[in-house]
Amino acid sequence: MTNKYLENKKLEETASYVCTKFQENDIDVILSGGSCMEIYTQSNFSSFDIDLIMIKQVAFNKIEKVMLSLGFEKENRYFKYINNPNYI
């Protein structure tokens, strides 16, 4: 499955999109780690992984279902979209 919205998007656009889709599926997350630093410093610090912290415990299969429905593929402990430089 392809998702043209995700292709070649910047970190903040990708993070915003994924967070919105999680919220639509009753999964509340907070952006964390290097991705926060990249946004805060206006890309003076680079990160290609988007770290999300769940506000309340959610079964992994629910997270996985959302990510796969967006066109991401599971790679080890990350999710990756083929034409997007960021890992979730």
MOPAC internal coordinates of N, CA, C and O (Angstrom, degrees):
PM7 1SCF
backbone

  N    0.0000 0     0.00 0     0.00 0    0    0    0
  C    1.4576 1     0.00 0     0.00 0    1    0    0
  C    1.5257 1   109.10 1     0.00 0    2    1    0
  O    1.2310 1   120.90 1   -44.59 1    3    2    1
  N    1.3169 1   115.89 1   135.41 1    3    2    1
  C    1.4582 1   119.32 1   176.33 1    5    3    2
  C    1.5178 1   109.48 1  -108.29 1    6    5    3
  O    1.2310 1   121.71 1   -26.18 1    7    6    5
  N    1.3063 1   114.33 1   153.82 1    7    6    5
  C    1.4502 1   121.84 1   179.87 1    9    7    6
  C    1.5249 1   105.68 1  -136.13 1   10    9    7
  O    1.2310 1   120.26 1   -85.64 1   11   10    9
  N    1.2984 1   117.10 1    94.36 1   11   10    9
  C    1.4728 1   121.85 1  -174.19 1   13   11   10
  C    1.5200 1   112.22 1   -56.44 1   14   13   11
  O    1.2310 1   119.51 1   152.80 1   15   14   13
  N    1.3245 1   118.54 1   -27.20 1   15   14   13
  C    1.4590 1   119.88 1  -179.49 1   17   15   14
  C    1.5223 1   111.49 1   -61.65 1   18   17   15
  O    1.2310 1   119.85 1   143.54 1   19   18   17
  N    1.3096 1   117.89 1   -36.46 1   19   18   17
  C    1.4642 1   121.61 1  -174.28 1   21   19   18
  C    1.5265 1   114.51 1   -80.57 1   22   21   19
  O    1.2310 1   119.93 1   166.28 1   23   22   21
  N    1.3113 1   117.75 1   -13.72 1   23   22   21
  C    1.4583 1   119.75 1  -174.47 1   25   23   22
  C    1.5180 1   112.15 1   -66.78 1   26   25   23
  O    1.2310 1   121.49 1   -55.90 1   27   26   25
  N    1.3428 1   114.75 1   124.10 1   27   26   25
  C    1.4581 1   124.23 1   174.68 1   29   27   26
  C    1.5290 1   114.18 1    56.47 1   30   29   27
  O    1.2310 1   120.20 1  -146.97 1   31   30   29
  N    1.3115 1   117.22 1    33.03 1   31   30   29
  C    1.4686 1   121.28 1   178.65 1   33   31   30
  C    1.5246 1   110.57 1   -84.44 1   34   33   31
  O    1.2310 1   121.45 1   -27.43 1   35   34   33
  N    1.3141 1   114.83 1   152.57 1   35   34   33
  C    1.4628 1   121.02 1   174.62 1   37   35   34
  C    1.5175 1   109.23 1   -70.69 1   38   37   35
  O    1.2310 1   121.25 1   -16.26 1   39   38   37
  N    1.3109 1   115.22 1   163.74 1   39   38   37
  C    1.4622 1   121.89 1  -178.64 1   41   39   38
  C    1.5219 1   111.67 1   -54.42 1   42   41   39
  O    1.2310 1   119.64 1   130.93 1   43   42   41
  N    1.3249 1   118.29 1   -49.07 1   43   42   41
  C    1.4625 1   119.76 1  -175.99 1   45   43   42
  C    1.5242 1   112.32 1   -66.32 1   46   45   43
  O    1.2310 1   119.94 1   146.95 1   47   46   45
  N    1.3316 1   117.71 1   -33.05 1   47   46   45
  C    1.4646 1   120.52 1   176.93 1   49   47   46
  C    1.5253 1   111.08 1   -69.40 1   50   49   47
  O    1.2310 1   121.00 1   138.06 1   51   50   49
  N    1.3229 1   115.69 1   -41.94 1   51   50   49
  C    1.4625 1   120.52 1   178.31 1   53   51   50
  C    1.5208 1   110.43 1   -64.53 1   54   53   51
  O    1.2310 1   120.45 1   132.66 1   55   54   53
  N    1.3303 1   116.75 1   -47.34 1   55   54   53
  C    1.4678 1   121.05 1  -179.32 1   57   55   54
  C    1.5265 1   110.63 1   -60.83 1   58   57   55
  O    1.2310 1   120.20 1   135.70 1   59   58   57
  N    1.3087 1   117.23 1   -44.30 1   59   58   57
  C    1.4602 1   121.24 1  -179.69 1   61   59   58
  C    1.5294 1   110.88 1   -61.74 1   62   61   59
  O    1.2310 1   120.62 1   135.54 1   63   62   61
  N    1.3066 1   116.42 1   -44.46 1   63   62   61
  C    1.4615 1   121.16 1  -179.73 1   65   63   62
  C    1.5276 1   111.25 1   -62.51 1   66   65   63
  O    1.2310 1   120.52 1   131.18 1   67   66   65
  N    1.3401 1   116.62 1   -48.82 1   67   66   65
  C    1.4631 1   120.74 1  -178.57 1   69   67   66
  C    1.5271 1   110.48 1   -64.36 1   70   69   67
  O    1.2310 1   120.05 1   136.52 1   71   70   69
  N    1.3326 1   117.52 1   -43.48 1   71   70   69
  C    1.4674 1   120.25 1   178.80 1   73   71   70
  C    1.5234 1   111.36 1   -60.86 1   74   73   71
  O    1.2310 1   120.31 1   139.82 1   75   74   73
  N    1.3193 1   117.01 1   -40.18 1   75   74   73
  C    1.4670 1   121.39 1   178.21 1   77   75   74
  C    1.5249 1   110.65 1   -63.68 1   78   77   75
  O    1.2310 1   120.42 1   136.55 1   79   78   77
  N    1.3178 1   116.81 1   -43.45 1   79   78   77
  C    1.4714 1   120.16 1   179.54 1   81   79   78
  C    1.5243 1   110.88 1   -66.13 1   82   81   79
  O    1.2310 1   120.10 1   141.98 1   83   82   81
  N    1.3347 1   117.41 1   -38.02 1   83   82   81
  C    1.4601 1   119.60 1   175.12 1   85   83   82
  C    1.5260 1   110.29 1   -62.09 1   86   85   83
  O    1.2310 1   120.62 1   134.44 1   87   86   85
  N    1.3295 1   116.43 1   -45.56 1   87   86   85
  C    1.4665 1   120.60 1  -178.86 1   89   87   86
  C    1.5308 1   110.50 1   -60.49 1   90   89   87
  O    1.2310 1   120.10 1   140.66 1   91   90   89
  N    1.3192 1   117.41 1   -39.34 1   91   90   89
  C    1.4675 1   121.42 1   177.88 1   93   91   90
  C    1.5301 1   111.68 1   -63.04 1   94   93   91
  O    1.2310 1   120.59 1   159.51 1   95   94   93
  N    1.3314 1   116.48 1   -20.49 1   95   94   93
  C    1.4622 1   122.08 1  -179.98 1   97   95   94
  C    1.5274 1   111.94 1  -108.28 1   98   97   95
  O    1.2310 1   120.76 1  -156.44 1   99   98   97
  N    1.3373 1   116.15 1    23.56 1   99   98   97
  C    1.4752 1   122.94 1   177.46 1  101   99   98
  C    1.5311 1   113.10 1    59.00 1  102  101   99
  O    1.2310 1   120.90 1  -143.57 1  103  102  101
  N    1.3359 1   115.89 1    36.43 1  103  102  101
  C    1.4574 1   121.69 1   174.52 1  105  103  102
  C    1.5279 1   106.40 1  -117.85 1  106  105  103
  O    1.2310 1   120.73 1   -68.50 1  107  106  105
  N    1.3330 1   116.22 1   111.50 1  107  106  105
  C    1.4635 1   120.97 1  -178.16 1  109  107  106
  C    1.5214 1   109.77 1   -95.76 1  110  109  107
  O    1.2310 1   121.04 1   -53.94 1  111  110  109
  N    1.3376 1   115.62 1   126.06 1  111  110  109
  C    1.4590 1   121.18 1  -178.21 1  113  111  110
  C    1.5267 1   110.92 1  -130.64 1  114  113  111
  O    1.2310 1   121.75 1   -18.84 1  115  114  113
  N    1.3323 1   114.26 1   161.16 1  115  114  113
  C    1.4631 1   122.69 1   174.66 1  117  115  114
  C    1.5160 1   107.07 1  -125.48 1  118  117  115
  O    1.2310 1   120.21 1   -46.20 1  119  118  117
  N    1.3190 1   117.20 1   133.80 1  119  118  117
  C    1.4532 1   122.62 1   175.99 1  121  119  118
  C    1.5220 1   108.68 1   -71.95 1  122  121  119
  O    1.2310 1   120.56 1   -41.50 1  123  122  121
  N    1.3312 1   116.53 1   138.50 1  123  122  121
  C    1.4615 1   120.98 1  -173.56 1  125  123  122
  C    1.5262 1   110.31 1  -143.26 1  126  125  123
  O    1.2310 1   120.63 1    -7.15 1  127  126  125
  N    1.3128 1   116.40 1   172.85 1  127  126  125
  C    1.4598 1   122.51 1   169.99 1  129  127  126
  C    1.5121 1   115.45 1    71.11 1  130  129  127
  O    1.2310 1   121.73 1    28.42 1  131  130  129
  N    1.3340 1   114.29 1  -151.58 1  131  130  129
  C    1.4609 1   121.62 1  -175.57 1  133  131  130
  C    1.5141 1   113.92 1   -61.12 1  134  133  131
  O    1.2310 1   120.36 1   150.13 1  135  134  133
  N    1.3168 1   116.93 1   -29.87 1  135  134  133
  C    1.4667 1   119.55 1   178.93 1  137  135  134
  C    1.5301 1   110.70 1   -64.39 1  138  137  135
  O    1.2310 1   120.42 1   143.11 1  139  138  137
  N    1.3296 1   116.81 1   -36.89 1  139  138  137
  C    1.4725 1   120.21 1   175.73 1  141  139  138
  C    1.5234 1   110.09 1   -63.66 1  142  141  139
  O    1.2310 1   121.18 1   136.66 1  143  142  141
  N    1.3399 1   115.35 1   -43.34 1  143  142  141
  C    1.4607 1   120.21 1  -179.50 1  145  143  142
  C    1.5275 1   110.88 1   -63.04 1  146  145  143
  O    1.2310 1   120.27 1   140.07 1  147  146  145
  N    1.3127 1   117.09 1   -39.93 1  147  146  145
  C    1.4613 1   120.03 1   179.34 1  149  147  146
  C    1.5295 1   110.91 1   -62.27 1  150  149  147
  O    1.2310 1   120.36 1   135.09 1  151  150  149
  N    1.3155 1   116.92 1   -44.91 1  151  150  149
  C    1.4675 1   120.46 1   179.37 1  153  151  150
  C    1.5252 1   110.35 1   -66.45 1  154  153  151
  O    1.2310 1   120.37 1   134.67 1  155  154  153
  N    1.3249 1   116.90 1   -45.33 1  155  154  153
  C    1.4630 1   122.48 1  -177.77 1  157  155  154
  C    1.5329 1   111.75 1   -62.84 1  158  157  155
  O    1.2310 1   120.06 1   141.39 1  159  158  157
  N    1.3308 1   117.48 1   -38.61 1  159  158  157
  C    1.4733 1   120.64 1  -177.83 1  161  159  158
  C    1.5238 1   112.07 1   -92.48 1  162  161  159
  O    1.2310 1   119.91 1  -171.16 1  163  162  161
  N    1.2914 1   117.78 1     8.84 1  163  162  161
  C    1.4680 1   123.53 1  -178.49 1  165  163  162
  C    1.5271 1   111.06 1    53.86 1  166  165  163
  O    1.2310 1   121.53 1  -130.89 1  167  166  165
  N    1.3277 1   114.69 1    49.11 1  167  166  165
  C    1.4689 1   125.49 1   175.70 1  169  167  166
  C    1.5269 1   114.35 1    72.57 1  170  169  167
  O    1.2310 1   119.52 1  -162.06 1  171  170  169
  N    1.3249 1   118.51 1    17.94 1  171  170  169
  C    1.4666 1   120.15 1   172.87 1  173  171  170
  C    1.5246 1   110.86 1   -76.34 1  174  173  171
  O    1.2310 1   120.29 1   168.99 1  175  174  173
  N    1.3033 1   117.06 1   -11.01 1  175  174  173
  C    1.4594 1   124.42 1   174.84 1  177  175  174
  C    1.5189 1   104.87 1  -128.55 1  178  177  175
  O    1.2310 1   120.01 1   -54.47 1  179  178  177
  N    1.3278 1   117.59 1   125.53 1  179  178  177
  C    1.4652 1   119.73 1  -175.97 1  181  179  178
  C    1.5120 1   112.88 1  -102.86 1  182  181  179
  O    1.2310 1   121.63 1   -40.86 1  183  182  181
  N    1.2956 1   114.48 1   139.14 1  183  182  181
  C    1.4550 1   122.21 1   176.68 1  185  183  182
  C    1.5220 1   107.02 1  -145.19 1  186  185  183
  O    1.2310 1   120.58 1   -39.59 1  187  186  185
  N    1.3141 1   116.50 1   140.41 1  187  186  185
  C    1.4590 1   119.37 1   177.13 1  189  187  186
  C    1.5195 1   111.80 1  -112.68 1  190  189  187
  O    1.2310 1   121.15 1  -173.47 1  191  190  189
  N    1.3344 1   115.40 1     6.53 1  191  190  189
  C    1.4573 1   117.27 1   175.32 1  193  191  190
  C    1.5230 1   108.90 1  -114.03 1  194  193  191
  O    1.2310 1   121.69 1   -38.99 1  195  194  193
  N    1.3029 1   114.38 1   141.01 1  195  194  193
  C    1.4571 1   121.59 1  -179.64 1  197  195  194
  C    1.5182 1   106.67 1  -107.96 1  198  197  195
  O    1.2310 1   121.32 1   -73.94 1  199  198  197
  N    1.3323 1   115.08 1   106.06 1  199  198  197
  C    1.4625 1   121.10 1  -179.01 1  201  199  198
  C    1.5209 1   109.49 1   -89.07 1  202  201  199
  O    1.2310 1   121.10 1   -53.70 1  203  202  201
  N    1.3166 1   115.50 1   126.30 1  203  202  201
  C    1.4567 1   121.31 1   178.85 1  205  203  202
  C    1.5178 1   108.98 1  -121.60 1  206  205  203
  O    1.2310 1   120.41 1   -44.36 1  207  206  205
  N    1.3133 1   116.82 1   135.64 1  207  206  205
  C    1.4532 1   122.80 1   177.27 1  209  207  206
  C    1.5232 1   107.64 1  -110.04 1  210  209  207
  O    1.2310 1   120.85 1   -50.94 1  211  210  209
  N    1.3206 1   115.99 1   129.06 1  211  210  209
  C    1.4559 1   120.81 1   177.83 1  213  211  210
  C    1.5338 1   109.39 1   -74.46 1  214  213  211
  O    1.2310 1   120.20 1   -48.00 1  215  214  213
  N    1.3207 1   117.22 1   132.00 1  215  214  213
  C    1.4633 1   121.45 1   178.71 1  217  215  214
  C    1.5207 1   110.28 1   -71.97 1  218  217  215
  O    1.2310 1   120.60 1   140.89 1  219  218  217
  N    1.3281 1   116.45 1   -39.11 1  219  218  217
  C    1.4671 1   120.53 1   174.21 1  221  219  218
  C    1.5191 1   107.47 1  -131.53 1  222  221  219
  O    1.2310 1   120.86 1   -26.65 1  223  222  221
  N    1.2986 1   115.96 1   153.35 1  223  222  221
  C    1.4550 1   121.36 1  -174.87 1  225  223  222
  C    1.5228 1   111.15 1   -60.54 1  226  225  223
  O    1.2310 1   121.76 1   -46.18 1  227  226  225
  N    1.3282 1   114.23 1   133.82 1  227  226  225
  C    1.4629 1   121.86 1   179.85 1  229  227  226
  C    1.5268 1   107.20 1  -133.81 1  230  229  227
  O    1.2310 1   120.42 1   -39.48 1  231  230  229
  N    1.3034 1   116.81 1   140.52 1  231  230  229
  C    1.4633 1   120.77 1   177.79 1  233  231  230
  C    1.5269 1   109.53 1   -63.58 1  234  233  231
  O    1.2310 1   121.15 1   -43.19 1  235  234  233
  N    1.3216 1   115.41 1   136.81 1  235  234  233
  C    1.4638 1   119.78 1  -177.99 1  237  235  234
  C    1.5188 1   112.08 1   -58.36 1  238  237  235
  O    1.2310 1   119.85 1   144.17 1  239  238  237
  N    1.3139 1   117.89 1   -35.83 1  239  238  237
  C    1.4680 1   118.96 1  -178.73 1  241  239  238
  C    1.5253 1   112.18 1   -63.13 1  242  241  239
  O    1.2310 1   119.58 1   152.48 1  243  242  241
  N    1.3296 1   118.40 1   -27.52 1  243  242  241
  C    1.4684 1   121.28 1   176.43 1  245  243  242
  C    1.5309 1   109.85 1   -70.93 1  246  245  243
  O    1.2310 1   120.65 1   138.26 1  247  246  245
  N    1.3191 1   116.37 1   -41.74 1  247  246  245
  C    1.4735 1   121.26 1   177.24 1  249  247  246
  C    1.5239 1   109.23 1   -63.74 1  250  249  247
  O    1.2310 1   120.95 1   131.97 1  251  250  249
  N    1.3107 1   115.78 1   -48.03 1  251  250  249
  C    1.4586 1   121.38 1  -179.02 1  253  251  250
  C    1.5313 1   111.07 1   -59.15 1  254  253  251
  O    1.2310 1   120.36 1   137.63 1  255  254  253
  N    1.3145 1   116.92 1   -42.37 1  255  254  253
  C    1.4712 1   121.32 1   179.80 1  257  255  254
  C    1.5320 1   111.11 1   -59.38 1  258  257  255
  O    1.2310 1   120.26 1   136.05 1  259  258  257
  N    1.3367 1   117.10 1   -43.95 1  259  258  257
  C    1.4685 1   120.86 1   178.67 1  261  259  258
  C    1.5206 1   110.21 1   -63.99 1  262  261  259
  O    1.2310 1   120.43 1   131.92 1  263  262  261
  N    1.3264 1   116.78 1   -48.08 1  263  262  261
  C    1.4627 1   120.44 1  -176.96 1  265  263  262
  C    1.5282 1   111.73 1   -62.69 1  266  265  263
  O    1.2310 1   120.24 1   137.12 1  267  266  265
  N    1.3094 1   117.15 1   -42.88 1  267  266  265
  C    1.4650 1   120.45 1   178.45 1  269  267  266
  C    1.5210 1   111.09 1   -65.94 1  270  269  267
  O    1.2310 1   120.13 1   143.94 1  271  270  269
  N    1.3346 1   117.35 1   -36.06 1  271  270  269
  C    1.4680 1   120.58 1   179.06 1  273  271  270
  C    1.5284 1   111.87 1   -67.08 1  274  273  271
  O    1.2310 1   120.27 1   156.96 1  275  274  273
  N    1.3367 1   117.08 1   -23.04 1  275  274  273
  C    1.4707 1   121.85 1   178.01 1  277  275  274
  C    1.5241 1   111.88 1   -84.62 1  278  277  275
  O    1.2310 1   120.60 1   171.88 1  279  278  277
  N    1.3326 1   116.45 1    -8.12 1  279  278  277
  C    1.4588 1   120.30 1   179.07 1  281  279  278
  C    1.5211 1   114.15 1   102.30 1  282  281  279
  O    1.2310 1   119.99 1  -176.39 1  283  282  281
  N    1.3330 1   117.62 1     3.61 1  283  282  281
  C    1.4584 1   120.89 1   176.78 1  285  283  282
  C    1.5235 1   109.60 1   -75.41 1  286  285  283
  O    1.2310 1   121.01 1   -25.27 1  287  286  285
  N    1.3219 1   115.67 1   154.73 1  287  286  285
  C    1.4500 1   122.29 1   173.04 1  289  287  286
  C    1.5143 1   108.20 1  -115.84 1  290  289  287
  O    1.2310 1   120.51 1   -32.11 1  291  290  289
  N    1.3149 1   116.64 1   147.89 1  291  290  289
  C    1.4557 1   120.69 1   179.49 1  293  291  290
  C    1.5192 1   109.05 1   -83.87 1  294  293  291
  O    1.2310 1   120.44 1   -53.72 1  295  294  293
  N    1.3300 1   116.76 1   126.28 1  295  294  293
  C    1.4625 1   123.18 1   176.01 1  297  295  294
  C    1.5198 1   107.41 1  -126.53 1  298  297  295
  O    1.2310 1   120.89 1   -77.22 1  299  298  297
  N    1.3203 1   115.90 1   102.78 1  299  298  297
  C    1.4679 1   121.89 1  -175.74 1  301  299  298
  C    1.5242 1   109.57 1    56.01 1  302  301  299
  O    1.2310 1   119.65 1    64.39 1  303  302  301
  N    1.3327 1   118.28 1  -115.61 1  303  302  301
  C    1.4681 1   119.84 1  -178.49 1  305  303  302
  C    1.5302 1   112.44 1  -100.28 1  306  305  303
  O    1.2310 1   120.34 1  -169.91 1  307  306  305
  N    1.3278 1   116.95 1    10.09 1  307  306  305
  C    1.4594 1   121.99 1  -178.47 1  309  307  306
  C    1.5172 1   110.95 1  -116.56 1  310  309  307
  O    1.2310 1   121.59 1   -12.82 1  311  310  309
  N    1.3238 1   114.56 1   167.18 1  311  310  309
  C    1.4566 1   121.69 1   168.69 1  313  311  310
  C    1.5188 1   106.49 1  -117.41 1  314  313  311
  O    1.2310 1   120.55 1   -42.47 1  315  314  313
  N    1.3361 1   116.55 1   137.53 1  315  314  313
  C    1.4585 1   121.44 1  -176.19 1  317  315  314
  C    1.5096 1   108.87 1  -135.45 1  318  317  315
  O    1.2310 1   121.27 1   -43.21 1  319  318  317
  N    1.3342 1   115.18 1   136.79 1  319  318  317
  C    1.4599 1   120.82 1   172.88 1  321  319  318
  C    1.5234 1   106.71 1  -101.99 1  322  321  319
  O    1.2310 1   120.18 1   -46.22 1  323  322  321
  N    1.3073 1   117.25 1   133.78 1  323  322  321
  C    1.4601 1   122.16 1  -168.64 1  325  323  322
  C    1.5385 1   114.69 1   -55.63 1  326  325  323
  O    1.2310 1   118.73 1   139.05 1  327  326  325
  N    1.3096 1   120.02 1   -40.95 1  327  326  325
  C    1.4574 1   122.29 1  -177.82 1  329  327  326
  C    1.5150 1   112.65 1  -107.89 1  330  329  327
  O    1.2310 1   120.84 1  -142.67 1  331  330  329
  N    1.3266 1   115.99 1    37.33 1  331  330  329
  C    1.4636 1   122.09 1   179.59 1  333  331  330
  C    1.5295 1   106.61 1  -138.09 1  334  333  331
  O    1.2310 1   119.68 1   -48.97 1  335  334  333
  N    1.3280 1   118.22 1   131.03 1  335  334  333
  C    1.4702 1   119.89 1  -174.80 1  337  335  334
  C    1.5331 1   114.91 1   -74.38 1  338  337  335
  O    1.2310 1   119.83 1   173.31 1  339  338  337
  N    1.3063 1   117.93 1    -6.69 1  339  338  337
  C    1.4785 1   120.80 1  -172.58 1  341  339  338
  C    1.5206 1   112.50 1   -96.84 1  342  341  339
  O    1.2310 1   121.58 1   -34.60 1  343  342  341
  N    1.3330 1   114.58 1   145.40 1  343  342  341
  C    1.4567 1   122.69 1   172.11 1  345  343  342
  C    1.5168 1   107.89 1  -104.47 1  346  345  343
  O    1.2310 1   119.77 1   -36.17 1  347  346  345
  N    1.3175 1   118.05 1   143.83 1  347  346  345
  C    1.4484 1   122.43 1   176.75 1  349  347  346
  C    1.5173 1   108.61 1  -108.32 1  350  349  347
  O    1.2310 1   120.10 1   180.00 1  351  350  349

